Amino acid sequence: MHPSGKQIALMAAASVVALVALAAATVCLTSGCSTIGYYAQAVGGHLELVTKSRSVPSWIGAESTEPRLRERLALAQRMRDFAVEELKLPDNASYRRYADLGRGAAVWNVVATPELSLTLKTWCFPVVGCVGYRGYFDRAGADKLAAELKAQGLDVNVYGVPAYSTLGRTNWMGGDPLLNTFIFWGEGELARLVFHELAHQVAYADDDTTFNESFAVAVERLGGQRWLDKYGTPEARQADVEAMQRRADFRALTQRTRASLATLYASAITEAEKRERKAGLLTAMRAEYEQMKAARWGGFAGYDGWFARANNASLGVQAAYNELVPQFERLFDKQGRDFTRFYAEVKRLAALPKAERRAALAAAG
């Protein structure tokens, strides 16, 4: 996961646009018709995004399009072609259109954990199964749910998501578009986002967020490096080296903190003692971040917001994007660094029961 507001996620309900009537009937029977409001905002939000999008050639050809945007859209199309030709990712309508949403996030995700646990609360949806977050196109809706969960004593985090995947199931509507929320990112970051989201269209396990996100992160890393090696300018490659080093430092620090918290929560001490030590560990993490920012990052402050809000929920969801990445990278090597063979094996694993899938991935990778 990309911190400092650069998270990428699946928007579960948006992928049921074609099935909304069936979903509505099912929800009324099983969960109460009040849940229909959630599906309505998800479908409505996605349809608004679709209607605002236009083909990239039409944006590039329009006299009103700013030169900076025209250049970035052309760059994104070269990346999209590279994804098909070099990375063997799907060749379809996704990322061939662009929309300016007039806001800084596509959706806002809510994540939650118990006060003394790193285990994410999950929500289940038709088609895509269960995921460890709930997404809203309206920030007010996300904040409302967050307040309800906090009142239950949970650790909660709300964060803006610049892009989401509908798993290729809305390509008949024009697919997932490029958005103003990420089009001006650094070249390496932009390439990785496009490759990550397309990877979700290759393989998806409907009961395993960590498997899905770790696979997509592995593809984005492999593809992003290939893109920069082949087409990146010296300036873009240097900026990416610095960004990736910051990300590696971030992962190392948060992984150490998660490990310490997991050990703490599993211990036999009282809950009061756990709360006190939890606070101490989070304080120590923030202090180490400030030292790292000054000593290694030249004062780069892009992660300030993440650390200010950090709690079990943010640490829990961050883990989902990284836990299995090394296994997927080893699996890629084992498949001769051939993307077609790699995807075939990942799809085979995704079809297995979760426990069997994890064991097979560990053995294969």
N, C-alpha and C positions, 0 to 999 in steps of 0.2 A: 504494500500500500504506500502511496505517496503521501507523506504528512504535509503539514502546513497548508491544508485545504486542497491537496491534489489527490484526494482519494478517487478510486475508480470502483464502480459497483454495478451489479445487475439491478435493474428496476423490475422487481418481480411482477407486479401487477400490470405493468405496461405490456408485457408479452401475452396478455390474455385479451387484447383488444378484440380479436376475432371471436373470442369465446365469452364475451362479457354477459350475454343473456343467460347462457348456461351457468356461468359462475354465480350470477345473481340468484338464480333459482336455487342452486346448491347451498349458497350461504344462508338464504332465508330458512332452509330446512335444517341446517346443521349448526349455524353460529349466530343466528339472529339477524334480522334485516338491517340493523344499525350498521353492520359491517359493509353494507352496500355503499355507504358514503365513502368509505376508503377506496373501493374499486372505482367509484365514479370519479373521484379526484385523480386517480392514477390514469384512467383511460382518457379523461378530459385533458389532463396535462400533457399526455403524450400526443393526443390529436392536435393540441395547440402547437406543439413543437413541429409536428409534421406539416401543418398548414403554413407555418412561418418559413419552412425550408424551401429553397429553390436550387436547381441544378448548379453545380459549380461553374460550368461554362457560361450560364446566364449572369452569374455574379461577376465573373472575370470580364465579360463583354459589356457590362453596364457602365456608362460614363460616370455614374454617381458613385461607383465603388472606389474607395480610397486606394491609392497605389500600394500602400503597405498591406492592406487586406488582399488585394489582387495577387501580390507576390506570395503571400502565405498560402492562399488557396491553391496556387499553381504548385507550390512545394508539396502541399498535402496530397495532391493528385499523383505526383511522382512517387511519394511514399506509398500511396495506395497501389500503384502499379507494381512497385517493388515487392509489396506484400504478396501479391499473386505470383509474380514471376520468380522471386528468389526464396520466399518463405512458404510458398504453396498454401497460402491462406485463401479463404473463399473469394471467388470473383463474382460479386453480386452488387446490388444497389447501395449497400452501406458505404458511407463516407464519400459518396459522389454528389452529395447535396450539402448545403450550408444554411444555417439559421442563426440569426442574431436574436437571442431571447430577451435582451435588454436587462439582464440581471447577471450576477456573478456566479451562480450555480445552476446546474440543470435540475437537480433535486437536492433535498436535505434528508440525510439518513439519521435514524435514531437507533442507537445501540445501548444495551443495558446488561448488567451483570448483578449478581448478589453482592452485598457489601463486602463479604469476605470470600470472594471466589473470582476466578478469571473466566468462568464459563459463560458464554454469551446466551442470553435469552433468544429463542428462535420464534419465527413466525412462519406459518405454512400457507402456501397459495396453490391454486390450480396450475397445472402445467409445469411450473418450475420447482415445486417441492418446498422444502424448508430452508430458510436462510437466517443468518444471524443479525439481521437489521430490518428496519421498516422504513420505506422511502416515501417522501411527500414532495409534490411539486410546489406546495405552499409552505413557507417557513412557519407560518402560524400553526398549521396542523402538526408539524413536527414538534414545535415547542409545547403544544397542548399535550401530546402524548408523553413527552419527556417529563412534564410536570406531574402527570398521573403516575408514571413509573417511579419518580423520585419520592412521591408520597407513599409508595409501597416500600420504601427503604432501599431501593436499588441504586447502584452507581449508574449514571446515565450520561451519554454524550450525544450531542447533535452536531453534525458536520456537513458542510456543503460538498456536493459531489459534482464535478465538472462534466462527467460523461457516464452513460450507463449503456448496457447491452440489452437488446431484446432477443438475443440468441439466434438472430437470423429469421425469426418468425414474423417480422413485419417488413421484410423486403418487398412484399407485394404492395406495401404502402409507400415505398421509397427508401426503406431501410433506415438505419441509424445515421443521422447527419453529423457532419462537422459542426461545431458550435463556437460561438464567441467566447465561451467560458474557458477554452483551451487553445484556440487557434494561434495565439501569439506566444505560446510557451517557447522555450528554447528548442532548437532543432532536435536534439536527442530526446527530450521529453515528449515532444509532439509525435515523433516516430514511435516511441514506445507505447504511447497511449493508443494510437491507431492499431498497432499490432496486438496489444493486450485485448482490446475489445473484439477484434476479429477472432482471436483465439477462442473466445467464449462461444463462437459459432461453430467451432470445430468439434469440441467435446464438452459434455456437461453431465455431471452426476447430480441428480435432483435431491440428494440427501447429504451433500458433502461440500460445504462452502470452502473449506480449507483446500480440498483437492482442486476445486475449480479455480480458485484465485491463485494458488501456487502454480498451477499449470500455466495460467495466463501470464503471470509474472515471469516465469521461465522463458516463455515465448517472447515477451517484450524485451527481456535482457539480451537474448540471443539475436533477435532481429534488430534491435536498436544498435548493437555493436556492429553488426554487419553493414547496416545503413551508413553509419558514421565512417567506418573503415573505407567504404567504397565511394561515398559522395560527400561526406562532411567536410566543411572548410576547416583549416587549422584552428580558426577561432572557435568554431562550433565544437570541435573535438576537445579543445582545452576547457571550454566552459562545461562540457559534459563530464570530463574527468573530475573537475572540481565538484560538480553536483553529485556525481556518483560516490565520491569520497565522503561527502557530507551524509549521504544516505546510508553508506556503510557504517559510519560512526554512529548515526542515529539508531540503526538496527542493533549494533553491538550494545549500546547503552540500554535500550529498552529491553533487549533479550535478557541482559543481566538482571534488570529490575524485575521482569516477569518471573524469572527463575527464583529470585529471592522471595517474591510475594507468594509464589506457589508453595515453596517450602514452608513459609510462615503459615499459610492457610491450612496446610495439612498437619501442622503441629498440634500438640495436645494442650497448649496453654489456653487460658481463658479468652473469651471473645473480647473482653476489655483490653487485655494485653495485646491481642492481635490488632485491634484498632489503633492502639498507640504505636506499635511497631510499623504498621502500614503507613501511618502518617510520616514516620521517620524515614522510611524507605523512599517515599515519594519526594520528600524534602531533599534527601540526599541526591536523588536522580536530577532534580531541577538544579541543584548547586553544581553537579558535575557537568550538566549541559552548559551552564553559564561559563564555566572554565573552558570547556571544549570550544565554545563559540568564540571566545576571546583568543585562545591559544592556537587553534587549528583552522578556524573559518574566517578569520579577518573581520569578525564582528557580524557576519551574515546572520540576519534575524528572522529568516523565513520560517523557522520552526518555533518561534516564540509562542504563538497562539496554541499550538499543539501541547507544549509543555505546561502552559498556564492552565489548560483544561484537563490535563492528564489524570486519569483514574483507572479503575479496573476495566471499565467498558472500553476506553480508548486503547488500552494495552491489549485487551482481549481481541478486538477486531484487527489490530495491527498484526497480531500473530497469525491470523488466518491468511494473510497475504505472503507469508514468508516461510512458514514451517516446513513445507514439503518441497520448496524450490530446489535445494541441493539434490534431492532424489530425482526430480524431473530432469535436471541438468545431467546427472549421471546416466539416466535412461536415454537421453538424447545421444550422448557419447556411445552408449552401448548399441544404439540403432545406426551406427556409422555416421552420425551427424547428418542423417538424411531426414528432412522434415516429413516427407510422405510416410516413411516407415515409422517415425516417431509418433505422428498423429494416429496412425492405425493402432499402435500399441496403447496409446492413451485412451482411445475410444473403447478398446477392448476392456481396459481396466475400469473405465467409467460404468460399464454395463454390469460389473460384478457387485455383489452385496458389499456394503461399506467395509466391514471387517476384513473380508477376503481381498477387497481392492487395496486397502492399506498394506496388508501383508505382502501382496504381490508386487506393489510398487517398491516397497522396501527391499524385497528380494531382487527385483529386476534392476533397481537403481543402485 
